[in-house]
Amino acid sequence: MDYETLGLKAGIEIHQQLDTREKLFCHCPTVLRDIGERNEEFFRYLRATVSEMGEIDRAAREEMMVMRPFTYYAYDTTCLVEHDEEPPAPLNPEALELALTMARMMGMTAVEQVHVMRKLVIDGSNTSGFQRTALVALNGMLPAGARIESLCLEEEAAQRVEGVTFSLDRLGIPLVEITTAPDMHTPEQVREVAAYIGMLLRSTGRVKRGLGTIRQDVNISIREGARVEIKGVQELALIDEVVRREASRQVNLVAIRDELLGRNASIDEQTHEVTALFAETGSAILKRAKYIGAVCLRGFAGCVGREIQPGRRLGSEMSDYAKKCGVGGLFHTDELPAYGVTAEEVDTLKSALGAGEEDCVILVADTKKKALCALAQIQRRARMALEGVPEETRKMLEEGSTAYMRPLPGAARMYPETDVLPVPVSPGYVAGLCVPELLTAKEDRFVAEMGLDPALAHQLAFSAQVGLFEDVVCAGVKPNLAARTILATLRELSRDGVAVEAVGDDDVLAVLLEVENGSVAKEAIPDIFRAVAGGMNVRAAVESVAPGISEDELLSIIRTILSERVDFVQEQGMRSVGPVMGVVMKEVRGRADGKKISDLLKKEIQGML
């Protein structure tokens, strides 16, 4: 696909959770809980409020089409702020300092006062019906040339458990929202910019790690299309595929528009009840429906069933709109006869609506109220097909295709939060913030100054344990020993089922210092960690697994072993070092360093020859 000819433009909004001690507007910890640990449940209905502009935001209005009771799980680590039963606390200063640090790293200009706003969200992801957000900085630039438009500090939403049930443990965790300008023109550029910003954020060492802690919203358009916001791309590896599929979707929608206009297509304003036509149908869905409604789309035949993205058709888009009224979906004559509907029933239906060969009939089965609402939505989406690509917010599906969520929000979505005072930001405070070293620079330094293999240096620099590695090396442990222990030994133990999360950073440092001091052999490290994971402290684990051994005692063991293998040593000469080494190592079981054993053994064997 020639993206330059298509006029592809894309921008990114990156949402990254911050690893602060407390949430953004209360003093609860920023920890996630197992839903089995909940100690309270309650439910709410959410309704949109009129903004200062006297309007209800169009996205919120659509979410209100179906009133649903949302259920929330609460914990002993959440409070009444998450319930929306207590005013918020002042803005978390730790989160603000971190957001301003990130702004400095991107060359942005901090605002003089941080004002908290309310952003209408009534999809159930917040108990209050709004999300608090605050603009922190503007106008930054990345080395690759992409412009950063804004950086906001926001509260994270509640996590959906399933359906209309949410968990409150995530609600209120601070996150930054970083918005780029639409400066990217290929899918690969989008992925590269997202990767760079992700690296920059992780360079602070103070962001949450793991799936769901960072997610990208991607704004995409082509020249003949429209701006579409795709929300919730959690995997960086999928982001370019999402852009490709959206560009393809818009190309296909433009082609359908041109074809429909060429056919002089139109949408019937009138809908019809056709329940009686399916009184004897073999379709289980239609048979049990209280009401079956139909609408004719003139000139749409073959277009409704046409694929516009892998696994998605124009009919899927119409179905997404219809589902906003609470129906399960729709049938259309591009896909019938099927699902128990016969060819004779299709002919009868088309005849009843006066539909010809170039027309498509849509069926919706549900209660009368829901079905009529859904048919109106289908008519609305069909009219959009005559215009091409509608501006909208979409959600990502598996493999990178997308589905309609709601219209793009407008200015009526935001209004001031009057319960939180503005926070002044002085230029001197921002200038005094410490800017951390980028992970890419750290990687280069590990190679140049510590002599690490480049691949190992990259793995370390981008790992969550990079801080531990640097602390350990700073304390005097050799970089290669520290890297091998942190990246390999602990991971291998974890794969063996050892509870390595019980081995703290201080434990790792203490064990490695014992090795560097020569009091413990590095071969004993895995067994010592196993003992610590089992509940021992480091000192007790060392005494239990690898009690100290003096040089005289070690020499005595070596001489005893050699005395039992005199003929073998005489026959093999210095080639006997390896086999005998294994016997000695097994005897001392990690109580002495391998190099020390080897040196003593070679010296003794040389004396025997």
N, C-alpha and C positions, 0 to 999 in steps of 0.2 A: 504494500500500500504506500503510495507516494504522499507522505504527510505534509510536505511543503505545498504541493498542489491543493491538497484538501484544506490547507490553512488551519492545521491543528494548533490549538493553544491550550495549555494546561497549567494549573497552579495547584499548590498543595497546602492543606492545613494539617499540621502535625500536632497531635495531642499526646503529651508525655506526662505521666504521673511523677510527682516529685517524692523523694524519699525523706520526708520530714518526720519529726517526732509526733507532731499533732496535725489534726485536720485543719482546713483553711479557716473555718469560722467556729470551731469549738476545740476543746482540749482533749478530745478522744484520740486514741492512737490510730495510726494509719495501717492497721493490720486487717488482713482478710480472714474470714472465719468459715468454718464448715457449717453448712446450713443446719446440720444436726445439732449444733451448739446453740441454736436460737432459744431465747427465753421469753419471747413475746411475738404475737402477730396482731396486726390490725389492718383495716382496709379504708380506702378513701375513694370518693368520686372526685375527679378533677375537672374544673371548668376554666376556660380562658377568661381573662379580665380585659376590659377596654383599656387601651394604652393612653398615654398623655395626648396622643393625636386624635383620640375619640374613635379609634378603630379597633376591631379585633383582628389580629394578624391572620392572614389567609391560611397559613399552615396550621395554626392552632384551631381555626374554625373547622377545618376538615377533620382534625383529630377528634373534634367533639361530635362528629356525626353519629358515632355510636358511644353511648354512655356506658362505661364499664367500671365495676368496683375493682380497684387495684389492691392487691394484698401485699403487705410488707412484713419481712422478717427482721426482728430487732435482736440485739445481743447485749451482754453485759459490758461490751466495749463501744456501744453507741449511746446517745443521750437524746434529750428532748429537742435539741436543735435539728437532728436528723428527722425527728417526728414532725417538725414544723410546729411545735408547741411551746417553743422558747425562742426569744430573739437571738440572733447570731452574736458571737463574740467578735471583738475587733479582728481585722485582717491579720493572719499569722505572719509575724515579722520574719521568721526563718524562710517561709515560702517566698515572701517578697524579695528578700535579699538574694535568694537563689535565682529568681526570675530576672532580677536586674543584672546579676552576674552573666546569665545567658545572653541578655541583651547586649552587654559590653562585648561579649565574644563575637557577636555578629555586627558590631559597629553601629548599634542602634542608638537613637536619642531617647532618653527616658522622659516621661511626662513629668510636669512639675508637681502634680497632685494625682494620686491614684483614687479614682472614684469607682465605687462598686455599682454595677447595674444588675437589673433582673432581666433575664432572657426567657420569654415564655416557652415552656416545654411541657406539654400535657399528654405525653405518650406514656405516662406512668413512671418514668425513670427518675422522678423527683416528687417527694411528698407535698411540696409547696406549689407545684405547677409552674415553677420557674427555676432557672439555674443562675447562680450568682457568677458574674464575670467582671473583670476589671482590666482596662487597657493600661499597660505598663510602659511600653516603648514603641517607637515608630522608626521606619526607614533604615533598614540595614542592608548589607550586601554580603554575599558569599564569594569566595575566591573564584568559583566557576562562572560568576557573573549573574546568578539569579538574585533578584532583589527580594528582600524581606519587607513586607508591608507593615506588619504589626506583631506584637507579642502581648498576649493577654494571660492573666492569671485567673484560673477558674476552679470551681469545685467540681470534682468528678461526680458522675451520675450514679444512681443505684444500679446494681447489677441484676439483669433479668435472670431469674431462676428458670421459669418456663411460663409461656402464655402471658398472663397479667399478674404474675407473682414476681416480686423483686426483693433483693437482699440489701439491707441498709449498711452493711459493713464498708462497702466501697464508697457510699455517698459521702461527699465532703473531702475526700483525699485531694490535696492540691494538685493541679496539673497546669502546664503551660500550653497555650494554643499559639502556634507560630504559623503565620500565614504568608505565603510567598505571592509575588506578583505572577500573572500568567505568562511567564517568560520561557516556558519549556515548550518545545515544538516536536519532540519525538517521544515515544514511550520510554526509550532508554534514558533520555535526559531526566524524565520524571523520577525514575528509579535512582539515578545517580545523585540527584539533589536530595531526595529523601534519605538516602544512605549517608550523605555528608552531614545533614542536620542531625540524624540519629547519632552519628559518631561524635559530633560536637556536644550533644546533650550528655552522652555517656561519659565524656571527658571530665565532667564535673565530679563524677563519682558519687553523685547525690540524687540519682533518679532510680525509680523502681525498675527492676529487670523482670523479664518473662513475658509470655504471651498475654496480650491484653493490656499491658502497661503502657504501650505506645501504639497508636493507631493513626492512620492517615485518612483524611478526606481529600478526594481529588476532584477538582473542578476542570471539566473538559468541554471543549466546543470545537466544531469545525466551521469553516466559513459560511456554509449554507445551513448550518445547524443552529444550536442554541446552547447556552451554558447549562450544564448538568452537574450537580454535585453528588458524588458517590461517597457514601459514608462508610466508615468502619473497615478500611482495608488494614488488617492486622499483620499480614505477612509481606515483608519487603519484596520477597521473590515473586509475588503475584502482582505487584503494582503496575509493571509495564504491560502485563497481560490484560489487566483491567482497562488500561488506556486503549489498547488495541481493540478490545471488544466494544468499548463505548464508541470509538471512532467508527467502527464497522456498523454498529447499530444506527448511528446518525446517518451514515451513507445510505443504508437500506431504507430508513424512514423517508429520506429525501426522495429516493427512487420511487417509493410507494406513493408519496404525495404527487409526484409528476405523473405517475400512471393514473391515479384517481382523477386528477384535474383533466387529463386527456380523455377520460371516460365521462366527464361532466358528472362525477359522482355526487351524491347528496345523502342526507340522513333524514329519514322520516321523523317528523315531529311527534307523531302519534304512536303510542304503544298499544299493544293488544293483549287481552287475556286469552290464552289458548289452552287453558286447563282441560277443557272438555275434549280437545283433540287427542289428548294422551290418556284418556280414561282407561284404555285397555293396553297401555304400553308395557313392554317388557323391561323398560329402564327403571331400576329400583329407585333412583333419585327422583325422577319425574313422577313416578307412581305415588310416592308418599308425600309429595309436595301439596301444600294447601292452595298454592297459587302459582301458575306458570304464566309469565309474561314474555312478550316477544316484541322486537323492533326490527324493522327492515333497513339495512344500509344499502342504498341504491348504488350499483356500480362497484361494490366492494368485493365481489366474488373472487376468490383466489388470493386476495391481499390479506385477509384476516388470518388465514392459516399459513402465511409465508414466514419463514424463519428470518429473524433479524439479528439474532445472536445465537450462539450455540445453545440449543435447548429452550429458546425463547422466540415467540411469534408475536405478531401484532395482536392476536387474540389474547396472548398472555398479558399484554399491556392493558387491554380493556378489562381483563379479569381482575388485575391489580386495583384498578379504579373501582370496580363493582364491589370488591371485598371491603372497601371502606364503609359500606352500608351493612356489613355483617353477614353477607351471603357467602356461600362456600366457593362459588365460581360461576361459570357460564358454559353453555354449549353454543357452537356456531355451525352453520351449514357447510362451511369449508371442511369440517372434520366429520360430518355426519353423512351416511348412517354409521353409527358406532355407539358404544356404551349402552346397548340394548334398544336404541332407537332404529327403526327399520326405514328402508328406502321409501316405502309407501307413506309412512308418517311424515317423512321429510317433504314428499310431494304434496301431501295434504296441507302441511304447514305453509309451504311457499305459496300454494294456491290461495289459502285463506288470507294471506297478507299481500297477494298480488305481486309476488316476487318473481322476477325473470331469471334467465340464465346468468346474467352479470351481477345479480344481487346476492347479498348475504344476509341471512336472518340470524339474530342472536336470541337465545332463550335463557331465561333466568327463573329458577324454581326456589321459592321460599315462602314466607308469609307475604301477604299483599304489600304491606308497608315496605318491607326490606326489598322485595323484588322491584317495586316501582322506583325506589331510591336507586337501586343498582342500575336499572335501565336508563335512568337520567344520567348517571355517571358514564355509562357506555356511550350514550349519545354525545356527551361532552368530550370523551376521549376520541371518538370518531371524528368530530369536528376538528380536533387538533391534528388528526392525521391528514386533513386537507391542507393544513398550514405547514406540516413538516415535523420538526422536532420541538416538543414542548419543553420549556424551562421547568425543571423539577429537581427534587431531592430523591436519590435512589439509594438502595442498600445493596451491598455486595452479596452475591450468592457463591456457592462453591464453584471453584475453577475460574472465577473472574467475571461471569455474567452478572447482570443486575436486575433488580425489580423496583417498581415505583414505591416510594414511601409517602411523599407529601409534596405540595408545592414548595418552591423556594420561599423562605420567610422574607418578610418585608421590614421596613423601618418600624412598623407598629409592634414589632416583636420585643423591642427593648424599652425599658423605662427605669428610672433611678431606684436604687435600694436605699431607703431612708433609714434603715436600722443600723447602718455601718458608716462611721465617720470617714471622710476622705483622709488619705495619708499623704503628707507632704514628702517630696523626694528632692533632696538638695544635690546639686552637681558635685559637691565635695564628697558626699557619701558615696555616690556612684563611682567617682574617680578612685576612691580608696578601696574598692572591692578588688579582691585578688582574682586574677584571671587564671584558670587552671591550664596546664599543658594539654594540648590536643593529644588524643590517643595515637594519631599517626606520627606525631613528633616523638611521643614516648616509644613507639615501636622502633623508630630509627635510632633512638638513644640506647635502647636495649642491645641493638646490634653493635653500634659503634663503641659504646663504653663498657659493655658487659660481655661482649663476644658471643652473644647468643645466636643460634641459627636463625635466619630471617623468618622462617615459617613458625618457629617456636616463639620468637619475639612478637609476631603478629597475633598468635593465639593468646599469648599472655596479655598483651596490651588491651585486647578487646574482651578479655574475660572479666567476670565479676570479681575475680580474686586479684586483680592487678594491684590494688592497694595493699593487700596482705603481702604480695611478692615484694613490693618496694620496701615495706616495713622490715621484712625479714632480711633482705639484702643490706639495708641500712644498718641493721644490728650486727652485721659481720658474717652472715652466711653466704657461701659462694653462690653466685647466680644460677649456675647449672643445677646444683643440688636443690636450691629453693624451687626452681621451675619444675624440675622433675617431680618433686614431692607434691607440689600444689596442683599441677595439671594432671599428672599420671597416677601417683600413688593413691591420693584421696579418691579419684574417680574409679580406679580399679576396686578399691575397698567398697565403694558405694554399689558397684555392680555385683559385688559378692554378698550384698545384703547388710553390710556393716552400717550402723547409724552414724555416718560421718558428720551429720549436722550437730552431733554432740561434741565433736572435736572443735573447740574454739580457736580463734586466731592466736590467742596467747599460748594455747597448747602446742600449736604448730611451731610457733617461734621457740618455745622452750625446748622442744624435742630436737629441732634443728641446731640449736646452740649446743646441746649436749653432744651432737654428732661433730660439730665443728671443734669442740673442745677435746675431742678424742675419747670422751668417757663412754660413748655409745657408738656402735658400728652402724653405718647407714643401712645395713641389711636388716637391722632390728626395727627400723621405722614402721613398717606395716603392722608388726605385732604390737608395738607400743600404742599405735593409734587404735588398734582393735581393743586393747585393754582400756584406753581412755574412753572410747565409745561405749564400753560396757560399764562405766561408772567410776573407774579409778582416776586419781589425779596423776599428773605426769610423773612425779617422783616415785609414787608407788608402782606405776606401770613400768618404769625403767628398772626398778629393783626386782620386780617380778619377772619381767621378760628378758632383760639383759643386765644382770648384776655385773658390776665392774670386775675387771680381771687385770692383774698386774702383769708387767712384762715378764717377770720371772716365772709366774704361773703359766703364762702363755708359752714361754720357751720350754718349760717342763713338759707341757702337753705335746708340743711339736716333737721333742726328742723321744718321747715315749712312742709316738706313732711311727717315727722313722726307725726306731730300734726294732719294730715289728716287721719292717719292710726293707731290711738291709739288702737282701738279694735283688729285690725289684729296683732299688735305687742304683745299685752297682751296675745292673744290666741296662737301665734306661738313661742313666746319667741325668743331665738337667731336664730331659724330657719328662722326668718323673714329677717335676714340680706341680704340673696341672692336676694329675690324679691325686697326689697326696694333699694338695691344697683343698680339694673337695672334702677329704676326710677330716681335715682340721676344722674347716668351716662348719661342718656338721657337728663337730665336738663342742665348739665354743658358742655355737648358735647365736651369732650376732653380738657377742659380748666384746669382740675386738674388731677393729677396722680391717678390711680385706687387704689394703695395701701394706699395713703393718705386718700382718700375718705373712704375706707374700715375701716381704723383705727378709724377715727372720728365717722363713723356710728356705729361701734360696741360699742364704748364708750358711745354714746348717748342712744343706745338701752338698754345697761346694766343699765344705770341710770333710765330708765323707768320701769324696771322690779322689 
